[in-house]
């Protein structure tokens, strides 16, 4: 199984006053990971959409195991859990 990796430096704007990453930012990072995976396997996201292939998010489940903080580097690992002609399910680890 191929696992794509993308490193993201955690910016101050992504955190609360205690320097902890605001939970919604993880979803943005997942999208960055998904785009990186598409690039890593040789496609361009914009070109796929231009050709009529769209991939809206239909469902999302997230479990927060530990807080991340300003100044850390997050590594987003993304892989394909399942794929058929209609749907693709991605797996993530941050």
MDTraj code that builds the backbone (N, CA, C; nanometers):
import mdtraj as md
import numpy as np

residues = "UNK UNK UNK UNK UNK UNK UNK UNK UNK UNK UNK UNK UNK UNK UNK UNK UNK UNK UNK UNK UNK UNK UNK UNK UNK UNK UNK UNK UNK UNK UNK UNK UNK UNK UNK UNK UNK UNK UNK UNK UNK UNK UNK UNK UNK UNK UNK UNK UNK UNK UNK UNK UNK UNK UNK UNK UNK UNK UNK UNK UNK UNK UNK UNK UNK UNK UNK UNK UNK UNK UNK UNK UNK UNK UNK UNK UNK UNK UNK UNK UNK UNK UNK UNK UNK UNK UNK UNK UNK UNK UNK UNK UNK UNK".split()
xyz = np.array([
    [0.0850, -0.1182, 0.0000],
    [0.0000, 0.0000, 0.0000],
    [0.0895, 0.1244, 0.0000],
    [0.0616, 0.2128, -0.0934],
    [0.1366, 0.3381, -0.1026],
    [0.0815, 0.4383, -0.0013],
    [0.1715, 0.5023, 0.0730],
    [0.1334, 0.6051, 0.1694],
    [0.2051, 0.7341, 0.1317],
    [0.1274, 0.8362, 0.1042],
    [0.1810, 0.9675, 0.0716],
    [0.2071, 1.0441, 0.2015],
    [0.3109, 1.1250, 0.2025],
    [0.3407, 1.2068, 0.3207],
    [0.3561, 1.3533, 0.2823],
    [0.3037, 1.4390, 0.3668],
    [0.3162, 1.5844, 0.3494],
    [0.3424, 1.6451, 0.4855],
    [0.4471, 1.7255, 0.4957],
    [0.4773, 1.7921, 0.6219],
    [0.4202, 1.9330, 0.6211],
    [0.3626, 1.9714, 0.7339],
    [0.3017, 2.1032, 0.7479],
    [0.3535, 2.1673, 0.8755],
    [0.4172, 2.2820, 0.8594],
    [0.4606, 2.3573, 0.9773],
    [0.3384, 2.4236, 1.0386],
    [0.3166, 2.4003, 1.1654],
    [0.1983, 2.4545, 1.2307],
    [0.2184, 2.6036, 1.2543],
    [0.1269, 2.6811, 1.1975],
    [0.1346, 2.8268, 1.2062],
    [0.0565, 2.8775, 1.3268],
    [0.0956, 2.9913, 1.3742],
    [0.0302, 3.0522, 1.4905],
    [-0.1197, 3.0713, 1.4656],
    [-0.1566, 3.1079, 1.3432],
    [-0.2972, 3.1327, 1.3085],
    [-0.3831, 3.0073, 1.3200],
    [-0.3209, 2.8901, 1.3240],
    [-0.3954, 2.7643, 1.3340],
    [-0.4207, 2.7217, 1.4780],
    [-0.3792, 2.8043, 1.5710],
    [-0.3868, 2.7653, 1.7123],
    [-0.4761, 2.8601, 1.7931],
    [-0.5094, 2.8131, 1.9131],
    [-0.5830, 2.8988, 2.0056],
    [-0.4832, 2.9751, 2.0928],
    [-0.5304, 3.0432, 2.1949],
    [-0.4414, 3.1247, 2.2787],
    [-0.3417, 3.0424, 2.3586],
    [-0.3671, 2.9129, 2.3721],
    [-0.2737, 2.8257, 2.4429],
    [-0.1741, 2.7592, 2.3487],
    [-0.1817, 2.7943, 2.2193],
    [-0.0897, 2.7383, 2.1212],
    [-0.1298, 2.6007, 2.0726],
    [-0.2521, 2.5560, 2.1041],
    [-0.3012, 2.4249, 2.0622],
    [-0.3757, 2.4403, 1.9298],
    [-0.3518, 2.3488, 1.8373],
    [-0.4157, 2.3546, 1.7055],
    [-0.5675, 2.3429, 1.7198],
    [-0.6394, 2.4349, 1.6580],
    [-0.7853, 2.4336, 1.6543],
    [-0.8293, 2.3117, 1.5738],
    [-0.9277, 2.2385, 1.6244],
    [-0.9649, 2.1083, 1.5686],
    [-1.0019, 2.1104, 1.4201],
    [-1.0620, 2.2149, 1.3708],
    [-1.1039, 2.2190, 1.2300],
    [-0.9852, 2.2224, 1.1335],
    [-0.8691, 2.2637, 1.1806],
    [-0.7521, 2.2681, 1.0935],
    [-0.7073, 2.1298, 1.0492],
    [-0.7362, 2.0286, 1.1283],
    [-0.6992, 1.8931, 1.0889],
    [-0.7712, 1.8531, 0.9598],
    [-0.8932, 1.8994, 0.9424],
    [-0.9693, 1.8694, 0.8210],
    [-0.9022, 1.9345, 0.6993],
    [-0.8561, 2.0558, 0.7157],
    [-0.7829, 2.1239, 0.6077],
    [-0.6562, 2.0464, 0.5747],
    [-0.5863, 1.9998, 0.6764],
    [-0.4636, 1.9229, 0.6539],
    [-0.4941, 1.7920, 0.5815],
    [-0.6095, 1.7313, 0.6112],
    [-0.6484, 1.6088, 0.5410],
    [-0.6675, 1.6360, 0.3917],
    [-0.7255, 1.7496, 0.3594],
    [-0.7423, 1.7871, 0.2187],
    [-0.6074, 1.8107, 0.1516],
    [-0.5144, 1.8713, 0.2240],
    [-0.3787, 1.8889, 0.1712],
    [-0.3163, 1.7514, 0.1451],
    [-0.3368, 1.6580, 0.2368],
    [-0.2853, 1.5223, 0.2193],
    [-0.3471, 1.4517, 0.1004],
    [-0.4770, 1.4696, 0.0822],
    [-0.5462, 1.4081, -0.0320],
    [-0.4901, 1.4638, -0.1629],
    [-0.4707, 1.5940, -0.1701],
    [-0.4133, 1.6551, -0.2908],
    [-0.2712, 1.6047, -0.3154],
    [-0.1941, 1.5889, -0.2092],
    [-0.0568, 1.5390, -0.2226],
    [-0.0567, 1.3962, -0.2760],
    [-0.1463, 1.3128, -0.2263],
    [-0.1562, 1.1752, -0.2748],
    [-0.1888, 1.1720, -0.4243],
    [-0.2842, 1.2529, -0.4658],
    [-0.3203, 1.2598, -0.6080],
    [-0.1981, 1.2990, -0.6906],
    [-0.1228, 1.3980, -0.6442],
    [-0.0012, 1.4402, -0.7153],
    [0.1036, 1.3295, -0.7166],
    [0.1207, 1.2634, -0.6034],
    [0.2239, 1.1599, -0.5920],
    [0.1993, 1.0413, -0.6851],
    [0.0736, 1.0136, -0.7160],
    [0.0450, 0.9012, -0.8064],
    [0.0366, 0.9459, -0.9529],
    [0.0710, 1.0732, -0.9781],
    [0.0879, 1.1180, -1.1158],
    [-0.0268, 1.1945, -1.1781],
    [-0.1201, 1.2410, -1.0977],
    [-0.2321, 1.3179, -1.1513],
    [-0.2287, 1.4606, -1.0981],
    [-0.3038, 1.5476, -1.1634],
    [-0.3208, 1.6847, -1.1163],
    [-0.4676, 1.7029, -1.0816],
    [-0.4934, 1.7488, -0.9611],
    [-0.6300, 1.7642, -0.9115],
    [-0.7135, 1.8510, -1.0065],
    [-0.6600, 1.9652, -1.0466],
    [-0.7345, 2.0578, -1.1336],
    [-0.7647, 1.9927, -1.2689],
    [-0.6705, 1.9172, -1.3236],
    [-0.6919, 1.8511, -1.4526],
    [-0.7997, 1.7437, -1.4407],
    [-0.8018, 1.6705, -1.3313],
    [-0.9056, 1.5698, -1.3096],
    [-1.0438, 1.6337, -1.3072],
    [-1.0546, 1.7457, -1.2354],
    [-1.1841, 1.8148, -1.2293],
    [-1.2238, 1.8698, -1.3665],
    [-1.1275, 1.9192, -1.4400],
    [-1.1553, 1.9706, -1.5744],
    [-1.2079, 1.8590, -1.6646],
    [-1.1581, 1.7373, -1.6416],
    [-1.2026, 1.6218, -1.7193],
    [-1.3333, 1.5619, -1.6666],
    [-1.3912, 1.6247, -1.5644],
    [-1.5201, 1.5790, -1.5135],
    [-1.5152, 1.4885, -1.3919],
    [-1.3965, 1.4646, -1.3388],
    [-1.3842, 1.3817, -1.2191],
    [-1.3844, 1.4720, -1.0952],
    [-1.4897, 1.4646, -1.0189],
    [-1.4982, 1.5441, -0.8967],
    [-1.4990, 1.4491, -0.7775],
    [-1.4520, 1.4971, -0.6652],
    [-1.4454, 1.4105, -0.5473],
    [-1.4895, 1.4879, -0.4233],
    [-1.6188, 1.5122, -0.4123],
    [-1.6680, 1.5828, -0.2938],
    [-1.6564, 1.4946, -0.1694],
    [-1.6372, 1.5576, -0.0580],
    [-1.6339, 1.4843, 0.0694],
    [-1.7779, 1.4525, 0.1076],
    [-1.8062, 1.3241, 0.1244],
    [-1.9414, 1.2790, 0.1566],
    [-1.9553, 1.2408, 0.3040],
    [-1.8444, 1.2047, 0.3667],
    [-1.8467, 1.1598, 0.5051],
    [-1.7078, 1.1807, 0.5637],
    [-1.7037, 1.2112, 0.6924],
    [-1.5763, 1.2342, 0.7586],
    [-1.5865, 1.1866, 0.9022],
    [-1.4883, 1.1106, 0.9434],
    [-1.4805, 1.0648, 1.0818],
    [-1.3380, 1.0885, 1.1292],
    [-1.3255, 1.1479, 1.2457],
    [-1.1935, 1.1846, 1.2966],
    [-1.1869, 1.1510, 1.4447],
    [-1.0747, 1.0982, 1.4889],
    [-1.0494, 1.0733, 1.6313],
    [-0.9237, 1.1497, 1.6691],
    [-0.9358, 1.2353, 1.7673],
    [-0.8221, 1.3158, 1.8124],
    [-0.7517, 1.2406, 1.9246],
    [-0.6264, 1.2038, 1.9017],
    [-0.5508, 1.1248, 1.9989],
    [-0.4635, 1.2105, 2.0902],
    [-0.4101, 1.3203, 2.0347],
    [-0.3226, 1.4079, 2.1119],
    [-0.3208, 1.5453, 2.0451],
    [-0.3028, 1.6464, 2.1260],
    [-0.2994, 1.7837, 2.0735],
    [-0.1665, 1.8107, 2.0037],
    [-0.1732, 1.8952, 1.9012],
    [-0.0524, 1.9457, 1.8383],
    [-0.0439, 2.0940, 1.8703],
    [0.0772, 2.1479, 1.8658],
    [0.1004, 2.2846, 1.9122],
    [0.1771, 2.3669, 1.8096],
    [0.1624, 2.4975, 1.8252],
    [0.2373, 2.5931, 1.7438],
    [0.3861, 2.5604, 1.7509],
    [0.4507, 2.5635, 1.6351],
    [0.5943, 2.5373, 1.6286],
    [0.6281, 2.3939, 1.5928],
    [0.5343, 2.3025, 1.6079],
    [0.5586, 2.1639, 1.5690],
    [0.5403, 2.1494, 1.4178],
    [0.5844, 2.0360, 1.3668],
    [0.5620, 2.0021, 1.2273],
    [0.4688, 1.8813, 1.2247],
    [0.3575, 1.8954, 1.1567],
    [0.2624, 1.7854, 1.1422],
    [0.2984, 1.7080, 1.0163],
    [0.3009, 1.5765, 1.0265],
    [0.3187, 1.4911, 0.9093],
    [0.1841, 1.4274, 0.8792],
    [0.1324, 1.4566, 0.7616],
    [0.0037, 1.4014, 0.7180],
    [0.0333, 1.2818, 0.6284],
    [-0.0090, 1.1649, 0.6719],
    [0.0044, 1.0429, 0.5922],
    [-0.1322, 1.0095, 0.5339],
    [-0.1365, 0.9849, 0.4043],
    [-0.2628, 0.9609, 0.3344],
    [-0.2482, 0.8383, 0.2457],
    [-0.3522, 0.7551, 0.2442],
    [-0.3533, 0.6360, 0.1605],
    [-0.4965, 0.6067, 0.1166],
    [-0.5082, 0.5182, 0.0176],
    [-0.6395, 0.4752, -0.0285],
    [-0.6850, 0.3560, 0.0555],
    [-0.7972, 0.3732, 0.1210],
    [-0.8579, 0.2638, 0.1971],
    [-0.9369, 0.1734, 0.1033],
    [-1.0127, 0.2364, 0.0125],
    [-1.1014, 0.1619, -0.0769],
    [-1.1297, 0.2489, -0.1993],
    [-1.1407, 0.1833, -0.3139],
    [-1.1707, 0.2577, -0.4357],
    [-1.2535, 0.1691, -0.5293],
    [-1.3608, 0.2258, -0.5812],
    [-1.4364, 0.1603, -0.6877],
    [-1.4680, 0.2668, -0.7926],
    [-1.5493, 0.2363, -0.8882],
    [-1.5751, 0.3311, -0.9974],
    [-1.6463, 0.4570, -0.9516],
    [-1.7123, 0.4500, -0.8360],
    [-1.7926, 0.5629, -0.7914],
    [-1.7336, 0.6365, -0.6711],
    [-1.6695, 0.5640, -0.5815],
    [-1.6245, 0.6248, -0.4548],
    [-1.4806, 0.5876, -0.4228],
    [-1.4151, 0.6789, -0.3553],
    [-1.2818, 0.6550, -0.3021],
    [-1.2844, 0.6891, -0.1537],
    [-1.2338, 0.5991, -0.0731],
    [-1.2233, 0.6233, 0.0706],
    [-1.0751, 0.6362, 0.1044],
    [-1.0402, 0.7473, 0.1696],
    [-0.9030, 0.7746, 0.2064],
    [-0.8814, 0.7455, 0.3535],
    [-0.7600, 0.7042, 0.3873],
    [-0.7192, 0.6894, 0.5260],
    [-0.6146, 0.7943, 0.5566],
    [-0.6138, 0.8399, 0.6808],
    [-0.5216, 0.9459, 0.7212],
    [-0.4611, 0.9162, 0.8575],
    [-0.3414, 0.9648, 0.8754],
    [-0.2785, 0.9710, 1.0070],
    [-0.2024, 1.1022, 1.0117],
    [-0.2251, 1.1784, 1.1158],
    [-0.1537, 1.3056, 1.1307],
    [-0.0716, 1.2991, 1.2588],
])
top = md.Topology()
chain = top.add_chain()
for i, resn in enumerate(residues, 1):
    res = top.add_residue(resn, chain, resSeq=i)
    for name in ("N", "CA", "C"):
        top.add_atom(name, md.element.get_by_symbol(name[0]), res)
traj = md.Trajectory(xyz[None], top)
